[in-house]
């Protein structure tokens, strides 16, 4: 019954919600992976959607991933992973609560105030690359707080839900290994570095970048590095019927990152390809997560032992 209600909620919002226009990105890495890579890999017309092949017991992992790329007409959602947690993810809950609270406050703003708010606290690259333009538009070119504050702003319900759901899926296990305060520092550092990379590749853009996708990309990178053998459970709602399947975290993260590289490079050569998605913020956040993890990770001796009912699935290569 829970699965039925979840799928019904998804289908309703797919038809009723309008796309976000003033956002950094709707961080649904699975959906972006399918849509963008599907356009490149499936140029020939298909006779039928290979749903049966995707769930065939004889299909290899690579074959399943290839088949998945052709399911462009269906939404795909990660719903859980297989990594056991030793402690509740209090900091992840706090970050989600803060983002939701800020967004609810934004909803109360009239349109002119919301526009002013997003330009003041969102990341506008032209604000720093063109100080004269910034001053003419009421922006302080020496105020660098937007490199951080933009990670707590969102432009719509789907933008917020997509980001926070992804943080919930991947962030809890990372916080469990870093500890709540180290995780917060790691999350903020990834968000700032993602903003810097976005600025470096979009210096003349007058459009405010909003969203936690850069910071969450860093969490995804850390997750894949710590738990490469973890299995991520996905669901595809076909009408009202949910179909479930799994992929290894490392394989998924590598494929997603390669997509960001191709899309980011394509956006530089042909800006219309990139659309409203900040591909280079994703890239910067992901690389930051890989690079900074060793600085924030707790020593192995500080982990408590697993209880017998916590299982052994989803550990890293060393069994941590």
C-alpha positions in Angstrom: 0.0 0.0 0.0 2.9 2.4 0.8 4.5 1.7 -2.6 1.1 2.3 -4.3 0.7 5.7 -2.6 4.3 6.7 -3.3 3.9 5.9 -7.0 0.5 7.7 -7.2 2.0 10.8 -5.5 4.9 10.8 -8.1 2.6 10.4 -11.1 0.3 13.3 -9.9 3.2 15.7 -9.3 4.7 14.8 -12.7 1.6 16.0 -14.4 0.7 19.0 -12.2 4.0 20.6 -11.2 5.5 23.2 -13.6 9.3 23.2 -14.1 11.5 25.5 -12.0 13.0 28.4 -13.9 15.3 30.2 -11.5 17.3 27.4 -9.9 20.8 26.0 -10.1 19.5 22.5 -10.8 16.9 19.9 -9.9 19.3 17.5 -8.5 17.9 14.1 -9.5 21.0 12.4 -10.8 19.2 9.3 -11.9 16.7 11.2 -14.0 19.3 13.5 -15.6 21.5 10.4 -16.3 18.7 8.6 -18.1 17.4 11.6 -20.1 20.7 13.0 -21.2 22.5 9.8 -21.9 19.5 8.2 -23.4 19.4 11.0 -26.0 23.0 10.1 -27.0 22.9 6.3 -26.8 19.5 5.6 -28.2 19.4 7.6 -31.5 17.7 4.8 -33.4 14.0 4.3 -32.9 13.1 1.6 -30.5 10.4 -0.9 -31.2 9.5 -1.5 -27.5 10.5 -0.5 -24.1 12.7 -3.2 -22.7 11.0 -3.5 -19.3 11.1 -7.3 -19.4 14.8 -7.4 -20.2 15.6 -5.0 -17.3 14.2 -7.4 -14.8 15.3 -10.6 -16.5 17.3 -12.9 -14.2 19.7 -13.7 -17.0 20.7 -10.1 -17.6 24.1 -8.9 -16.5 24.7 -5.7 -14.5 26.0 -3.9 -17.6 23.1 -5.1 -19.7 20.6 -3.9 -17.1 22.3 -0.5 -17.1 22.2 -0.3 -20.9 18.5 -1.3 -20.9 17.8 1.3 -18.2 19.1 4.1 -20.5 16.3 3.4 -22.9 13.6 4.0 -20.4 13.3 7.7 -21.1 9.6 7.9 -20.6 9.7 6.7 -17.0 10.8 8.4 -13.8 13.4 6.6 -11.8 13.9 7.2 -8.1 16.5 5.9 -5.6 14.6 4.8 -2.5 17.2 3.2 -0.2 20.7 1.8 0.1 22.2 -1.3 1.9 24.7 0.4 4.2 23.9 -0.1 7.9 24.1 2.9 10.2 25.5 3.0 13.7 23.9 6.3 14.7 20.8 8.3 13.7 21.7 11.0 11.1 20.9 14.0 13.3 22.9 16.5 11.1 21.2 15.3 7.9 17.9 15.9 9.6 19.0 19.4 10.6 20.2 20.3 7.1 16.9 19.1 5.6 14.9 21.0 8.2 16.9 24.2 7.6 16.4 24.0 3.8 12.7 23.3 4.2 12.3 26.2 6.6 14.1 28.6 4.3 12.0 27.5 1.4 8.7 27.9 3.4 9.8 31.4 4.2 10.5 32.1 0.5 6.9 31.0 -0.3 5.6 33.9 1.8 7.5 36.5 -0.2 5.8 38.5 -2.9 7.4 38.2 -6.3 9.5 41.4 -6.2 10.9 40.5 -2.7 11.6 36.9 -3.8 13.5 38.2 -6.8 15.6 40.5 -4.6 16.2 37.7 -2.1 17.5 35.3 -4.7 19.8 37.8 -6.3 21.2 38.9 -2.9 21.7 35.4 -1.5 21.9 33.3 -4.6 25.3 33.0 -6.5 25.3 35.5 -9.4 28.7 35.1 -11.1 28.5 38.5 -12.9 28.3 40.1 -9.4 32.0 39.3 -8.9 33.3 39.4 -12.5 31.7 42.7 -13.4 31.6 45.0 -10.2 30.2 47.9 -12.2 27.2 45.9 -13.3 26.8 44.6 -9.8 26.7 48.0 -8.2 24.2 49.3 -10.8 21.9 46.4 -9.9 22.2 46.9 -6.1 24.6 44.0 -5.5 27.7 44.2 -3.3 30.7 42.7 -5.3 32.7 42.3 -2.1 30.1 40.2 -0.3 31.1 36.5 -0.7 28.5 34.9 1.5 26.4 33.9 -1.5 29.0 31.2 -2.3 27.6 29.5 0.8 24.1 30.8 1.2 23.0 29.7 -2.3 23.2 26.1 -1.1 20.2 26.6 1.2 17.9 28.2 -1.4 15.6 26.4 -3.8 13.3 27.6 -6.5 10.4 25.2 -6.2 8.9 22.2 -4.5 10.3 19.6 -6.8 13.7 21.3 -6.6 13.7 21.1 -2.8 12.2 17.6 -2.6 14.7 16.2 -5.2 17.7 17.6 -3.4 16.6 16.7 0.1 15.6 13.2 -0.9 19.0 12.6 -2.5 20.7 14.0 0.6 18.7 11.6 2.8 19.6 8.6 0.7 23.3 9.2 0.5 24.0 11.5 3.5 23.0 9.3 6.4 25.7 6.7 5.9 28.4 9.4 5.2 27.4 11.2 8.4 27.6 7.9 10.3 31.3 7.5 9.3 32.3 11.2 9.7 30.3 12.2 12.8 27.7 15.0 12.7 30.0 18.0 13.1 32.6 16.7 10.7 29.8 15.9 8.3 28.5 19.5 8.5 31.9 20.9 7.9 32.4 18.5 4.9 29.0 19.4 3.5 29.6 23.1 3.7 33.1 22.9 2.2 31.8 20.8 -0.7 29.0 23.4 -1.3 31.5 26.4 -1.3 33.9 24.6 -3.6 31.1 23.7 -5.9 30.0 27.3 -6.0 33.6 28.4 -6.8 33.8 25.9 -9.7 30.4 27.1 -11.0 31.6 30.7 -10.9 34.9 29.8 -12.7 33.0 28.3 -15.6 30.1 30.9 -15.7 31.8 34.1 -14.8 29.6 36.4 -17.0 26.3 34.8 -16.0 23.8 37.2 -14.5 21.5 34.4 -13.4 21.4 33.5 -9.7 22.4 29.9 -8.9 20.3 28.2 -6.2 20.3 24.8 -4.7 22.2 22.2 -2.6 23.1 20.1 -5.6 26.8 21.0 -5.4 27.1 20.0 -1.8 25.1 16.9 -2.3 27.4 15.9 -5.2 30.2 16.0 -2.7 28.3 13.7 -0.4 27.7 11.4 -3.4 31.4 11.3 -4.1 32.2 10.5 -0.5 29.6 7.8 -0.5 30.9 6.1 -3.6 34.4 6.2 -2.3 33.6 4.8 1.1 30.9 2.3 0.0 31.7 1.2 -3.6 30.0 -2.2 -3.1 26.8 -0.7 -1.6 23.7 -1.4 -3.6 21.3 1.4 -4.3 17.6 0.3 -4.7 15.7 2.2 -7.4 12.0 2.1 -8.4 10.4 2.8 -11.8 6.7 3.5 -11.5 5.0 2.0 -14.6 1.4 3.4 -14.4 0.5 2.3 -10.8 2.9 -0.6 -10.6 6.4 -0.1 -9.0 9.4 -2.1 -10.4 12.5 -2.4 -8.2 16.1 -3.0 -9.2 19.6 -2.4 -7.7 23.0 -1.0 -8.9 26.3 -0.8 -7.2 27.1 2.7 -5.8 30.5 3.0 -7.5 29.2 2.0 -10.9 26.3 4.5 -10.6 28.5 7.3 -9.4 31.1 6.8 -12.1 28.4 6.8 -14.8 26.8 9.9 -13.3 30.1 11.8 -13.1 31.0 11.0 -16.7 27.6 12.4 -17.8 28.3 15.6 -15.9 31.6 16.0 -17.7 30.0 15.5 -21.1 27.1 17.8 -20.3 29.4 20.4 -18.8 31.8 20.4 -21.8 28.8 20.6 -24.1 27.4 23.5 -22.2 30.7 25.4 -22.7 30.7 24.8 -26.5 26.9 25.2 -26.9 25.3 27.0 -23.9 21.8 26.0 -25.1 22.7 22.3 -24.3 23.4 23.0 -20.7 20.0 24.6 -20.0 19.4 25.7 -16.4 21.5 23.0 -14.9 24.8 23.9 -13.3 26.8 20.9 -14.5 30.1 22.4 -13.3 28.8 22.8 -9.8 28.0 19.1 -9.8 31.5 18.3 -11.1 33.2 20.6 -8.6 31.2 19.3 -5.7 31.8 15.6 -6.6 35.6 16.2 -7.0 35.6 18.1 -3.7 33.9 15.2 -1.9 36.5 12.8 -3.2 39.4 15.1 -2.3 38.2 16.2 1.1 37.0 12.9 2.5 40.3 11.8 4.0 40.5 15.1 6.0 37.1 14.6 7.7 36.8 10.9 8.0 37.0 9.4 11.5 39.7 6.9 12.3 38.6 3.2 12.0 39.3 2.7 15.7 36.6 5.2 16.7 33.8 3.1 15.0 31.8 0.9 17.3 31.2 -2.7 16.3 28.1 -3.6 14.3 25.4 -5.3 16.2 24.3 -8.7 14.9 21.0 -7.4 13.5 22.7 -4.6 11.5 23.9 -7.0 8.8 27.0 -6.9 6.6 25.7 -5.6 3.3 27.0 -2.5 1.6 30.4 -2.2 3.3 33.4 -0.9 1.6 36.2 -3.0 0.2 37.9 -3.2 3.6 34.7 -4.1 5.4 34.3 -0.8 7.2 
